[in-house]
């Protein structure tokens, strides 16, 4: 099991569009992946699960992965979150 903590940088957090990017990235990996906020853990491959956490900008979350590609998966999702998606000026997600 591999855990990575990060801070959500984009202003509105993981609302529908960034959450969709997040789950699409999570689904690229074989590992089981969860997102944890305030002791509540949801499947990172579930849009409704991720949205149900109500993650807003400035929130700290944990990405937890377990499986053959756990480290690569957690690092990729960490990089996506810390990039701020395109809401911080990164146009590579448009």
N, C-alpha and C positions, 0 to 999 in steps of 0.2 A: 504494500500500500504506500502511495506517495501523496503527500499533502503539500499544497502551495497556498500561502496566504497572499492576498492582494487587495488593493484599494481601487474601487471603481472610480475612474477619472472623468468620464463624460458627465456632463451636468445633470441630465435626466435619468441616468442610471441604465438599468437593463429593461427598458420598455420594449414594445413589440419588435421594432426593427433590429436593434442590437441584440436582443434576446434570440431572435431568429438566426442571426449570424453566429451567435454563441452555440446554439444547439446544432446547427449545421456543421460547425467545426468539431463539436463533441462526437457527432455521429460518424466522423471519419476514422475513429479509433475503435479498436476491439475492446479496450478496457471498460470496465464499469466506472462511470464518473458521476460524482455528486457535487452539488454546490451547497455550502453550509453558511447560514447567516443566523446569528443569535441562537445557536443550538438547534436550529431547524434545518434539516437536510432533505434535499430533493434531487431527483434524477436530473443530471445536466443534459440529458438527451430528450427531455420533455419540455416543450414550450410552456404548457400550463404550469408545470412544476416550477420552472424558473420564474415565470411571471408572478406566481403566487407568493414568492418571497418579498416582493415589493422593494427590490434593490434600487436605491436612488444614488445619485452622485455623492461621492465621499464616503460611501459605505465600505466597510471591510468585510470581505468574504473569504471562505476557504474553498479551494478546489481540491477534491479528493478523488484519486484514481486508483484502481486496483485491476491489474491484468498485465498481459505481456508487454504492452506499450504504455504502461501507466506514466512513466516519467515524461516521455515525449508528449503524451496527451495533456498532462497537467501544465507543462511548460508552454505548449501551443495556446492553450486557453488563457493562461496567465498573460502571455504576450498580446493576445487579442484584447483582453480587458484593459491592460495597462496602456495600450495604444490609444484608448479613448474612442475607438472606432473612427468614423469620419467626422464626429462632432467636435473634435479638437483640432480640425484642420488637416487630418490625414485623408487624402482623397483616394487612397488605394482600396477603400471598401465601397466605393460608389459603383 
